[in-house]
Amino acid sequence: MDSNNASYNAGQAQGQTQEKASNMMDKASNVAQSAKESMQEVGQQMQAKAQGAVDSAKDSTNKN
C-alpha cells in the first residue's frame, strides 16, 4: 500500500507542478502581450508627433 500511496502522491505533485508551470507561462505570455501593446501605442504616438512636426515644417515653408 505504501508504494501505491507514494505513486499517487508523486502523480499529484507532478500534476500540481505542471499546473503551476502552465499558470506561470500564461502570466508571462500576458505580460509580453501587454508590453507589445504598450510599445505599439508608444510607436503610434511618436509617429503622430513626427507627422505633426513634418506638417508644421511644411506649413512654415509654405508661408514664406
All heavy atoms as TSV, in Angstrom:
chain	resi	resn	atom	element	x	y	z
A	1	MET	N	N	0.809	-1.203	0.000
A	1	MET	CA	C	0.000	0.000	0.000
A	1	MET	C	C	0.849	1.262	0.000
A	1	MET	O	O	0.483	2.240	-0.596
A	1	MET	CB	C	-0.914	0.035	1.238
A	1	MET	CG	C	-2.225	-0.684	1.122
A	1	MET	SD	S	-3.170	-0.285	-0.316
A	1	MET	CE	C	-4.665	0.227	0.404
A	2	ASP	N	N	1.966	1.224	0.681
A	2	ASP	CA	C	2.798	2.411	0.770
A	2	ASP	C	C	3.315	2.832	-0.594
A	2	ASP	O	O	3.386	4.017	-0.884
A	2	ASP	CB	C	3.967	2.174	1.725
A	2	ASP	CG	C	3.519	2.190	3.183
A	2	ASP	OD1	O	2.459	2.787	3.459
A	2	ASP	OD2	O	4.223	1.614	4.020
A	3	SER	N	N	3.650	1.853	-1.447
A	3	SER	CA	C	4.147	2.216	-2.775
A	3	SER	C	C	3.032	2.822	-3.617
A	3	SER	O	O	3.277	3.713	-4.425
A	3	SER	CB	C	4.775	1.012	-3.480
A	3	SER	OG	O	3.792	0.040	-3.771
A	4	ASN	N	N	1.805	2.357	-3.424
A	4	ASN	CA	C	0.671	2.947	-4.136
A	4	ASN	C	C	0.446	4.387	-3.703
A	4	ASN	O	O	0.178	5.263	-4.528
A	4	ASN	CB	C	-0.602	2.130	-3.926
A	4	ASN	CG	C	-0.604	0.838	-4.704
A	4	ASN	OD1	O	0.140	0.698	-5.678
A	4	ASN	ND2	N	-1.425	-0.106	-4.290
A	5	ASN	N	N	0.538	4.623	-2.409
A	5	ASN	CA	C	0.384	5.981	-1.888
A	5	ASN	C	C	1.501	6.888	-2.386
A	5	ASN	O	O	1.258	8.045	-2.749
A	5	ASN	CB	C	0.373	5.980	-0.356
A	5	ASN	CG	C	-0.965	5.542	0.198
A	5	ASN	OD1	O	-1.962	5.558	-0.498
A	5	ASN	ND2	N	-0.982	5.134	1.455
A	6	ALA	N	N	2.713	6.358	-2.419
A	6	ALA	CA	C	3.853	7.146	-2.891
A	6	ALA	C	C	3.673	7.492	-4.364
A	6	ALA	O	O	3.931	8.622	-4.782
A	6	ALA	CB	C	5.154	6.384	-2.672
A	7	SER	N	N	3.214	6.520	-5.145
A	7	SER	CA	C	2.986	6.773	-6.576
A	7	SER	C	C	1.872	7.805	-6.767
A	7	SER	O	O	1.977	8.696	-7.603
A	7	SER	CB	C	2.603	5.478	-7.291
A	7	SER	OG	O	3.676	4.583	-7.322
A	8	TYR	N	N	0.817	7.665	-5.975
A	8	TYR	CA	C	-0.291	8.619	-6.049
A	8	TYR	C	C	0.178	10.029	-5.701
A	8	TYR	O	O	-0.105	10.988	-6.405
A	8	TYR	CB	C	-1.420	8.191	-5.112
A	8	TYR	CG	C	-2.544	9.190	-5.039
A	8	TYR	CD1	C	-3.517	9.240	-6.035
A	8	TYR	CD2	C	-2.629	10.102	-3.982
A	8	TYR	CE1	C	-4.550	10.158	-5.978
A	8	TYR	CE2	C	-3.655	11.030	-3.919
A	8	TYR	CZ	C	-4.609	11.053	-4.916
A	8	TYR	OH	O	-5.618	11.969	-4.866
A	9	ASN	N	N	0.923	10.137	-4.608
A	9	ASN	CA	C	1.421	11.443	-4.173
A	9	ASN	C	C	2.386	12.038	-5.195
A	9	ASN	O	O	2.361	13.249	-5.440
A	9	ASN	CB	C	2.097	11.331	-2.808
A	9	ASN	CG	C	1.096	11.098	-1.691
A	9	ASN	OD1	O	-0.082	11.396	-1.833
A	9	ASN	ND2	N	1.556	10.545	-0.586
A	10	ALA	N	N	3.215	11.190	-5.796
A	10	ALA	CA	C	4.136	11.683	-6.832
A	10	ALA	C	C	3.349	12.201	-8.033
A	10	ALA	O	O	3.683	13.235	-8.606
A	10	ALA	CB	C	5.088	10.575	-7.257
A	11	GLY	N	N	2.305	11.501	-8.397
A	11	GLY	CA	C	1.452	11.946	-9.503
A	11	GLY	C	C	0.761	13.257	-9.188
A	11	GLY	O	O	0.662	14.142	-10.041
A	12	GLN	N	N	0.282	13.373	-7.962
A	12	GLN	CA	C	-0.352	14.616	-7.520
A	12	GLN	C	C	0.635	15.784	-7.584
A	12	GLN	O	O	0.310	16.864	-8.065
A	12	GLN	CB	C	-0.897	14.473	-6.091
A	12	GLN	CG	C	-2.130	13.638	-5.971
A	12	GLN	CD	C	-3.345	14.305	-6.577
A	12	GLN	OE1	O	-3.702	14.049	-7.713
A	12	GLN	NE2	N	-3.971	15.181	-5.831
A	13	ALA	N	N	1.831	15.547	-7.081
A	13	ALA	CA	C	2.850	16.601	-7.079
A	13	ALA	C	C	3.209	16.990	-8.501
A	13	ALA	O	O	3.364	18.178	-8.811
A	13	ALA	CB	C	4.094	16.126	-6.328
A	14	GLN	N	N	3.325	16.012	-9.386
A	14	GLN	CA	C	3.661	16.307	-10.781
A	14	GLN	C	C	2.543	17.120	-11.435
A	14	GLN	O	O	2.805	18.090	-12.143
A	14	GLN	CB	C	3.893	15.020	-11.564
A	14	GLN	CG	C	4.273	15.264	-13.017
A	14	GLN	CD	C	4.490	13.978	-13.799
A	14	GLN	OE1	O	4.205	12.898	-13.305
A	14	GLN	NE2	N	4.977	14.106	-15.000
A	15	GLY	N	N	1.300	16.737	-11.166
A	15	GLY	CA	C	0.166	17.479	-11.722
A	15	GLY	C	C	0.129	18.914	-11.232
A	15	GLY	O	O	-0.123	19.839	-12.004
A	16	GLN	N	N	0.397	19.094	-9.951
A	16	GLN	CA	C	0.406	20.447	-9.387
A	16	GLN	C	C	1.542	21.272	-9.984
A	16	GLN	O	O	1.370	22.460	-10.279
A	16	GLN	CB	C	0.524	20.389	-7.871
A	16	GLN	CG	C	-0.728	19.859	-7.191
A	16	GLN	CD	C	-0.557	19.660	-5.698
A	16	GLN	OE1	O	0.510	19.903	-5.153
A	16	GLN	NE2	N	-1.612	19.202	-5.036
A	17	THR	N	N	2.694	20.644	-10.167
A	17	THR	CA	C	3.836	21.345	-10.748
A	17	THR	C	C	3.535	21.758	-12.181
A	17	THR	O	O	3.835	22.881	-12.592
A	17	THR	CB	C	5.098	20.448	-10.702
A	17	THR	OG1	O	5.366	20.129	-9.340
A	17	THR	CG2	C	6.288	21.146	-11.308
A	18	GLN	N	N	2.919	20.863	-12.934
A	18	GLN	CA	C	2.566	21.185	-14.319
A	18	GLN	C	C	1.557	22.326	-14.374
A	18	GLN	O	O	1.640	23.198	-15.229
A	18	GLN	CB	C	2.015	19.944	-15.032
A	18	GLN	CG	C	3.077	18.920	-15.362
A	18	GLN	CD	C	2.499	17.646	-15.941
A	18	GLN	OE1	O	1.319	17.360	-15.797
A	18	GLN	NE2	N	3.353	16.861	-16.578
A	19	GLU	N	N	0.600	22.316	-13.475
A	19	GLU	CA	C	-0.410	23.380	-13.428
A	19	GLU	C	C	0.226	24.718	-13.081
A	19	GLU	O	O	-0.082	25.744	-13.704
A	19	GLU	CB	C	-1.497	23.029	-12.396
A	19	GLU	CG	C	-2.601	24.056	-12.277
A	19	GLU	CD	C	-3.465	24.176	-13.523
A	19	GLU	OE1	O	-3.486	23.243	-14.337
A	19	GLU	OE2	O	-4.124	25.222	-13.677
A	20	LYS	N	N	1.140	24.710	-12.103
A	20	LYS	CA	C	1.823	25.951	-11.744
A	20	LYS	C	C	2.667	26.464	-12.904
A	20	LYS	O	O	2.690	27.663	-13.180
A	20	LYS	CB	C	2.698	25.734	-10.500
A	20	LYS	CG	C	1.903	25.606	-9.224
A	20	LYS	CD	C	2.796	25.366	-8.019
A	20	LYS	CE	C	1.988	25.178	-6.755
A	20	LYS	NZ	N	2.845	24.902	-5.594
A	21	ALA	N	N	3.353	25.554	-13.585
A	21	ALA	CA	C	4.170	25.953	-14.730
A	21	ALA	C	C	3.294	26.533	-15.831
A	21	ALA	O	O	3.646	27.538	-16.449
A	21	ALA	CB	C	4.960	24.758	-15.254
A	22	SER	N	N	2.158	25.918	-16.059
A	22	SER	CA	C	1.229	26.419	-17.072
A	22	SER	C	C	0.720	27.811	-16.717
A	22	SER	O	O	0.650	28.701	-17.568
A	22	SER	CB	C	0.049	25.453	-17.211
A	22	SER	OG	O	-0.889	25.931	-18.148
A	23	ASN	N	N	0.392	28.007	-15.444
A	23	ASN	CA	C	-0.074	29.318	-14.990
A	23	ASN	C	C	1.017	30.377	-15.151
A	23	ASN	O	O	0.740	31.508	-15.554
A	23	ASN	CB	C	-0.532	29.262	-13.532
A	23	ASN	CG	C	-1.846	28.542	-13.375
A	23	ASN	OD1	O	-2.608	28.383	-14.321
A	23	ASN	ND2	N	-2.128	28.078	-12.171
A	24	MET	N	N	2.265	29.992	-14.842
A	24	MET	CA	C	3.365	30.944	-14.978
A	24	MET	C	C	3.584	31.299	-16.450
A	24	MET	O	O	3.851	32.454	-16.781
A	24	MET	CB	C	4.643	30.359	-14.364
A	24	MET	CG	C	4.603	30.368	-12.847
A	24	MET	SD	S	6.001	29.620	-11.959
A	24	MET	CE	C	7.352	29.686	-13.042
A	25	MET	N	N	3.453	30.332	-17.334
A	25	MET	CA	C	3.608	30.591	-18.764
A	25	MET	C	C	2.493	31.515	-19.260
A	25	MET	O	O	2.740	32.415	-20.068
A	25	MET	CB	C	3.609	29.283	-19.548
A	25	MET	CG	C	4.846	28.442	-19.326
A	25	MET	SD	S	6.363	29.275	-19.805
A	25	MET	CE	C	6.160	29.358	-21.568
A	26	ASP	N	N	1.284	31.292	-18.772
A	26	ASP	CA	C	0.165	32.167	-19.151
A	26	ASP	C	C	0.422	33.599	-18.690
A	26	ASP	O	O	0.189	34.550	-19.435
A	26	ASP	CB	C	-1.151	31.661	-18.545
A	26	ASP	CG	C	-1.671	30.405	-19.228
A	26	ASP	OD1	O	-1.192	30.071	-20.331
A	26	ASP	OD2	O	-2.555	29.755	-18.641
A	27	LYS	N	N	0.906	33.750	-17.462
A	27	LYS	CA	C	1.191	35.085	-16.936
A	27	LYS	C	C	2.298	35.754	-17.743
A	27	LYS	O	O	2.207	36.939	-18.068
A	27	LYS	CB	C	1.590	35.013	-15.464
A	27	LYS	CG	C	0.429	34.717	-14.538
A	27	LYS	CD	C	0.870	34.629	-13.088
A	27	LYS	CE	C	-0.292	34.261	-12.191
A	27	LYS	NZ	N	0.124	34.121	-10.785
A	28	ALA	N	N	3.339	34.991	-18.076
A	28	ALA	CA	C	4.439	35.540	-18.870
A	28	ALA	C	C	3.942	35.960	-20.242
A	28	ALA	O	O	4.333	37.014	-20.760
A	28	ALA	CB	C	5.563	34.510	-19.000
A	29	SER	N	N	3.070	35.164	-20.823
A	29	SER	CA	C	2.505	35.499	-22.128
A	29	SER	C	C	1.676	36.784	-22.050
A	29	SER	O	O	1.754	37.642	-22.929
A	29	SER	CB	C	1.639	34.346	-22.632
A	29	SER	OG	O	1.045	34.665	-23.868
A	30	ASN	N	N	0.913	36.914	-20.979
A	30	ASN	CA	C	0.094	38.116	-20.793
A	30	ASN	C	C	0.972	39.353	-20.625
A	30	ASN	O	O	0.663	40.423	-21.160
A	30	ASN	CB	C	-0.831	37.953	-19.587
A	30	ASN	CG	C	-1.939	36.954	-19.831
A	30	ASN	OD1	O	-2.249	36.604	-20.972
A	30	ASN	ND2	N	-2.541	36.461	-18.768
A	31	VAL	N	N	2.054	39.215	-19.880
A	31	VAL	CA	C	2.980	40.335	-19.683
A	31	VAL	C	C	3.607	40.725	-21.016
A	31	VAL	O	O	3.708	41.912	-21.349
A	31	VAL	CB	C	4.070	39.975	-18.644
A	31	VAL	CG1	C	5.198	40.983	-18.662
A	31	VAL	CG2	C	3.445	39.890	-17.255
A	32	ALA	N	N	4.007	39.724	-21.791
A	32	ALA	CA	C	4.618	40.001	-23.093
A	32	ALA	C	C	3.629	40.691	-24.019
A	32	ALA	O	O	3.982	41.639	-24.732
A	32	ALA	CB	C	5.124	38.705	-23.720
A	33	GLN	N	N	2.389	40.242	-24.026
A	33	GLN	CA	C	1.369	40.856	-24.877
A	33	GLN	C	C	1.116	42.298	-24.450
A	33	GLN	O	O	0.982	43.189	-25.291
A	33	GLN	CB	C	0.074	40.044	-24.815
A	33	GLN	CG	C	-1.038	40.578	-25.695
A	33	GLN	CD	C	-0.720	40.527	-27.178
A	33	GLN	OE1	O	0.026	39.659	-27.632
A	33	GLN	NE2	N	-1.257	41.441	-27.932
A	34	SER	N	N	1.057	42.530	-23.149
A	34	SER	CA	C	0.845	43.881	-22.634
A	34	SER	C	C	1.996	44.800	-23.034
A	34	SER	O	O	1.774	45.946	-23.444
A	34	SER	CB	C	0.706	43.837	-21.116
A	34	SER	OG	O	0.524	45.121	-20.593
A	35	ALA	N	N	3.225	44.293	-22.925
A	35	ALA	CA	C	4.394	45.090	-23.306
A	35	ALA	C	C	4.360	45.403	-24.791
A	35	ALA	O	O	4.662	46.529	-25.210
A	35	ALA	CB	C	5.673	44.340	-22.955
A	36	LYS	N	N	3.973	44.438	-25.587
A	36	LYS	CA	C	3.880	44.638	-27.040
A	36	LYS	C	C	2.863	45.734	-27.363
A	36	LYS	O	O	3.126	46.628	-28.170
A	36	LYS	CB	C	3.477	43.324	-27.716
A	36	LYS	CG	C	3.278	43.424	-29.209
A	36	LYS	CD	C	2.809	42.096	-29.788
A	36	LYS	CE	C	2.438	42.247	-31.241
A	36	LYS	NZ	N	1.859	41.013	-31.785
A	37	GLU	N	N	1.713	45.654	-26.714
A	37	GLU	CA	C	0.667	46.655	-26.957
A	37	GLU	C	C	1.126	48.038	-26.515
A	37	GLU	O	O	0.853	49.030	-27.195
A	37	GLU	CB	C	-0.619	46.242	-26.249
A	37	GLU	CG	C	-1.282	45.025	-26.887
A	37	GLU	CD	C	-2.424	44.464	-26.061
A	37	GLU	OE1	O	-2.766	45.032	-25.008
A	37	GLU	OE2	O	-2.976	43.430	-26.485
A	38	SER	N	N	1.821	48.103	-25.391
A	38	SER	CA	C	2.323	49.391	-24.908
A	38	SER	C	C	3.328	49.978	-25.893
A	38	SER	O	O	3.295	51.173	-26.187
A	38	SER	CB	C	2.976	49.228	-23.536
A	38	SER	OG	O	2.023	48.871	-22.573
A	39	MET	N	N	4.213	49.135	-26.391
A	39	MET	CA	C	5.227	49.607	-27.344
A	39	MET	C	C	4.578	50.067	-28.652
A	39	MET	O	O	5.002	51.048	-29.246
A	39	MET	CB	C	6.253	48.511	-27.619
A	39	MET	CG	C	7.139	48.209	-26.431
A	39	MET	SD	S	7.991	49.659	-25.770
A	39	MET	CE	C	9.037	50.096	-27.130
A	40	GLN	N	N	3.544	49.359	-29.087
A	40	GLN	CA	C	2.837	49.771	-30.300
A	40	GLN	C	C	2.180	51.134	-30.091
A	40	GLN	O	O	2.215	51.984	-30.979
A	40	GLN	CB	C	1.782	48.728	-30.680
A	40	GLN	CG	C	2.373	47.467	-31.276
A	40	GLN	CD	C	1.339	46.403	-31.541
A	40	GLN	OE1	O	0.276	46.364	-30.915
A	40	GLN	NE2	N	1.645	45.517	-32.466
A	41	GLU	N	N	1.613	51.345	-28.913
A	41	GLU	CA	C	0.971	52.621	-28.608
A	41	GLU	C	C	2.004	53.744	-28.590
A	41	GLU	O	O	1.774	54.827	-29.153
A	41	GLU	CB	C	0.248	52.543	-27.266
A	41	GLU	CG	C	-0.542	53.791	-26.931
A	41	GLU	CD	C	-1.321	53.662	-25.636
A	41	GLU	OE1	O	-1.670	52.540	-25.240
A	41	GLU	OE2	O	-1.574	54.710	-25.016
A	42	VAL	N	N	3.152	53.478	-27.959
A	42	VAL	CA	C	4.233	54.481	-27.923
A	42	VAL	C	C	4.692	54.783	-29.347
A	42	VAL	O	O	4.898	55.949	-29.706
A	42	VAL	CB	C	5.407	53.983	-27.060
A	42	VAL	CG1	C	6.636	54.844	-27.252
A	42	VAL	CG2	C	5.002	53.963	-25.591
A	43	GLY	N	N	4.839	53.758	-30.149
A	43	GLY	CA	C	5.252	53.945	-31.538
A	43	GLY	C	C	4.257	54.792	-32.315
A	43	GLY	O	O	4.650	55.667	-33.096
A	44	GLN	N	N	2.990	54.542	-32.102
A	44	GLN	CA	C	1.961	55.329	-32.783
A	44	GLN	C	C	1.991	56.781	-32.335
A	44	GLN	O	O	1.820	57.703	-33.146
A	44	GLN	CB	C	0.579	54.716	-32.539
A	44	GLN	CG	C	0.374	53.398	-33.266
A	44	GLN	CD	C	-0.909	52.694	-32.856
A	44	GLN	OE1	O	-1.573	53.076	-31.894
A	44	GLN	NE2	N	-1.251	51.643	-33.586
A	45	GLN	N	N	2.209	57.003	-31.050
A	45	GLN	CA	C	2.285	58.366	-30.534
A	45	GLN	C	C	3.494	59.091	-31.129
A	45	GLN	O	O	3.388	60.261	-31.522
A	45	GLN	CB	C	2.370	58.363	-29.013
A	45	GLN	CG	C	1.091	57.946	-28.332
A	45	GLN	CD	C	1.249	57.783	-26.830
A	45	GLN	OE1	O	2.354	57.845	-26.296
A	45	GLN	NE2	N	0.140	57.560	-26.143
A	46	MET	N	N	4.623	58.395	-31.204
A	46	MET	CA	C	5.826	59.007	-31.772
A	46	MET	C	C	5.617	59.320	-33.255
A	46	MET	O	O	6.039	60.361	-33.744
A	46	MET	CB	C	7.030	58.076	-31.591
A	46	MET	CG	C	7.479	57.952	-30.151
A	46	MET	SD	S	8.823	56.784	-29.930
A	46	MET	CE	C	10.128	57.597	-30.828
A	47	GLN	N	N	4.958	58.401	-33.944
A	47	GLN	CA	C	4.699	58.614	-35.368
A	47	GLN	C	C	3.792	59.832	-35.556
A	47	GLN	O	O	4.024	60.652	-36.453
A	47	GLN	CB	C	4.045	57.369	-35.958
A	47	GLN	CG	C	3.856	57.422	-37.462
A	47	GLN	CD	C	3.272	56.129	-38.000
A	47	GLN	OE1	O	2.785	55.291	-37.256
A	47	GLN	NE2	N	3.323	55.981	-39.306
A	48	ALA	N	N	2.785	59.956	-34.717
A	48	ALA	CA	C	1.875	61.094	-34.821
A	48	ALA	C	C	2.607	62.406	-34.532
A	48	ALA	O	O	2.396	63.412	-35.225
A	48	ALA	CB	C	0.704	60.921	-33.853
A	49	LYS	N	N	3.486	62.411	-33.540
A	49	LYS	CA	C	4.256	63.617	-33.215
A	49	LYS	C	C	5.202	63.979	-34.363
A	49	LYS	O	O	5.338	65.153	-34.717
A	49	LYS	CB	C	5.042	63.423	-31.915
A	49	LYS	CG	C	4.176	63.445	-30.683
A	49	LYS	CD	C	4.990	63.267	-29.419
A	49	LYS	CE	C	4.095	63.268	-28.194
A	49	LYS	NZ	N	4.849	63.108	-26.952
A	50	ALA	N	N	5.822	62.958	-34.945
A	50	ALA	CA	C	6.734	63.207	-36.064
A	50	ALA	C	C	5.962	63.766	-37.254
A	50	ALA	O	O	6.415	64.707	-37.921
A	50	ALA	CB	C	7.454	61.928	-36.457
A	51	GLN	N	N	4.795	63.227	-37.490
A	51	GLN	CA	C	3.986	63.725	-38.594
A	51	GLN	C	C	3.555	65.164	-38.331
A	51	GLN	O	O	3.545	66.002	-39.247
A	51	GLN	CB	C	2.750	62.834	-38.799
A	51	GLN	CG	C	1.924	63.207	-40.021
A	51	GLN	CD	C	2.707	63.079	-41.321
A	51	GLN	OE1	O	3.316	62.039	-41.572
A	51	GLN	NE2	N	2.688	64.103	-42.138
A	52	GLY	N	N	3.235	65.454	-37.088
A	52	GLY	CA	C	2.880	66.828	-36.728
A	52	GLY	C	C	4.040	67.773	-36.963
A	52	GLY	O	O	3.858	68.892	-37.453
A	53	ALA	N	N	5.245	67.336	-36.644
A	53	ALA	CA	C	6.428	68.170	-36.868
A	53	ALA	C	C	6.655	68.389	-38.355
A	53	ALA	O	O	6.984	69.504	-38.788
A	53	ALA	CB	C	7.656	67.521	-36.237
A	54	VAL	N	N	6.460	67.337	-39.154
A	54	VAL	CA	C	6.615	67.464	-40.612
A	54	VAL	C	C	5.575	68.430	-41.159
A	54	VAL	O	O	5.895	69.312	-41.971
A	54	VAL	CB	C	6.488	66.082	-41.297
A	54	VAL	CG1	C	6.350	66.226	-42.804
A	54	VAL	CG2	C	7.695	65.216	-40.948
A	55	ASP	N	N	4.349	68.281	-40.717
A	55	ASP	CA	C	3.279	69.171	-41.189
A	55	ASP	C	C	3.559	70.618	-40.799
A	55	ASP	O	O	3.344	71.542	-41.592
A	55	ASP	CB	C	1.922	68.725	-40.626
A	55	ASP	CG	C	1.452	67.400	-41.209
A	55	ASP	OD1	O	1.985	66.973	-42.258
A	55	ASP	OD2	O	0.555	66.792	-40.602
A	56	SER	N	N	4.056	70.825	-39.574
A	56	SER	CA	C	4.386	72.161	-39.114
A	56	SER	C	C	5.510	72.759	-39.957
A	56	SER	O	O	5.452	73.945	-40.341
A	56	SER	CB	C	4.799	72.111	-37.645
A	56	SER	OG	O	5.147	73.387	-37.177
A	57	ALA	N	N	6.505	71.941	-40.258
A	57	ALA	CA	C	7.615	72.426	-41.089
A	57	ALA	C	C	7.121	72.774	-42.484
A	57	ALA	O	O	7.532	73.790	-43.068
A	57	ALA	CB	C	8.713	71.365	-41.162
A	58	LYS	N	N	6.241	71.961	-43.016
A	58	LYS	CA	C	5.683	72.245	-44.349
A	58	LYS	C	C	4.899	73.558	-44.329
A	58	LYS	O	O	5.008	74.360	-45.245
A	58	LYS	CB	C	4.769	71.103	-44.795
A	58	LYS	CG	C	5.491	69.879	-45.276
A	58	LYS	CD	C	4.480	68.816	-45.736
A	58	LYS	CE	C	5.160	67.539	-46.175
A	58	LYS	NZ	N	4.176	66.515	-46.556
A	59	ASP	N	N	4.115	73.751	-43.282
A	59	ASP	CA	C	3.317	74.976	-43.171
A	59	ASP	C	C	4.239	76.189	-43.085
A	59	ASP	O	O	3.982	77.223	-43.700
A	59	ASP	CB	C	2.415	74.919	-41.935
A	59	ASP	CG	C	1.255	73.940	-42.104
A	59	ASP	OD1	O	0.985	73.526	-43.250
A	59	ASP	OD2	O	0.643	73.594	-41.079
A	60	SER	N	N	5.312	76.078	-42.309
A	60	SER	CA	C	6.253	77.188	-42.164
A	60	SER	C	C	6.925	77.509	-43.493
A	60	SER	O	O	7.132	78.664	-43.827
A	60	SER	CB	C	7.320	76.841	-41.125
A	60	SER	OG	O	6.734	76.727	-39.858
A	61	THR	N	N	7.257	76.466	-44.224
A	61	THR	CA	C	7.935	76.648	-45.520
A	61	THR	C	C	6.984	77.285	-46.527
A	61	THR	O	O	7.393	78.165	-47.295
A	61	THR	CB	C	8.428	75.295	-46.065
A	61	THR	OG1	O	9.284	74.719	-45.098
A	61	THR	CG2	C	9.179	75.468	-47.347
A	62	ASN	N	N	5.752	76.898	-46.505
A	62	ASN	CA	C	4.786	77.430	-47.467
A	62	ASN	C	C	4.375	78.875	-47.165
A	62	ASN	O	O	3.916	79.573	-48.060
A	62	ASN	CB	C	3.532	76.540	-47.500
A	62	ASN	CG	C	3.778	75.190	-48.158
A	62	ASN	OD1	O	4.707	75.065	-48.960
A	62	ASN	ND2	N	2.986	74.220	-47.813
A	63	LYS	N	N	4.575	79.320	-45.947
A	63	LYS	CA	C	4.179	80.677	-45.572
A	63	LYS	C	C	5.185	81.706	-46.116
A	63	LYS	O	O	4.860	82.858	-46.282
A	63	LYS	CB	C	4.070	80.821	-44.055
A	63	LYS	CG	C	2.856	80.111	-43.503
A	63	LYS	CD	C	2.735	80.303	-42.011
A	63	LYS	CE	C	1.536	79.564	-41.482
A	63	LYS	NZ	N	1.389	79.681	-40.048
A	64	ASN	N	N	6.402	81.292	-46.364
A	64	ASN	CA	C	7.419	82.243	-46.818
A	64	ASN	C	C	7.256	82.564	-48.242
A	64	ASN	O	O	7.045	82.329	-49.193
A	64	ASN	CB	C	8.834	81.689	-46.568
A	64	ASN	CG	C	9.123	81.651	-45.082
A	64	ASN	OD1	O	8.527	82.428	-44.333
A	64	ASN	ND2	N	10.003	80.781	-44.667
